[in-house]
Amino acid sequence: MADNPFAEFSLEKAIALRWTLRDIQARRLKMSPVSDEDLRTLTGLGLIEVRDEGLVLTPAGIAVVNGA
C-alpha cells in the first residue's frame, strides 16, 4: 500500500489499530471494545465513522483492512 495511514505510529500501535479495524468490521466490539484513544485516532484518520448502528468502516478503512 503506497499510502499507509499508520506510517507515523510504531509497529505495535499500527498492528493494534489494524486489528481494531478488523474487530469493527466483524462486529466483535463486545469482546474487544475500542479504546477512546483508538476511536479518536481512527476517526481522525477517516477510517471509521460513528453512526446510529455503531462504528462502521469508511471506504478508506475497508481499503486498509483489505490491503488495497
N, C-alpha and C positions, 0 to 999 in steps of 0.2 A: 504494500500500500504506500503510495507516494506521499500522501498527506496523512501523517499519523497524528491524531488528536491528543495522544498521550505522550508525545515526544518530550514534553517539559517535565514529566514525572519520572520518579525512579522506576526501575524494572518491576519491583514488588508492587508498587502503587498502580502501575499500568496494568499489571496482570489482575490485580484485585478489581479495578474498575471494569475491565473487560468481562470478568466473571459476574460482576454486578449487572452489567447489561444483559448477559445470558439469563441470570435469575429473573430479571424483569420480564424478558421476552417469554420465558417459560412459566411465568406467574408463580414463582417459588418464594414469594416475599414473606409468607408466614414463617417459613423455615429459615429464610435468610433475609431478615429485614435490612433495608438500606439505611446506612447512617446518614445523619443530617449533612455531614461534610461531603460524602459521596453524592448525595442528592443535589447539593448546590453545585458541585464540580460538574456532574453530568448534565445538569440543566444549563449551566453556564457555557458548556461546550456545544450545546444544541443537540445533544444525543438523546435526551428524553424530554417528555412533556408530562405535566400533571393534568389529567382530565378527570371527568366525573367517574369514569370506570377505574381510575387509579393511574399508576405510572405506565406510560407506553413509550416505545422507542420511536424516534423520528426516523425519516428515511436515512439520515446520516448515521443514526445509531444502528439501524439494520445493516447498513453497509459495513460498519465496523465489525459487527458480530459475524457477518458473512465473509469478511476478509476482502471485500471489494475495494 
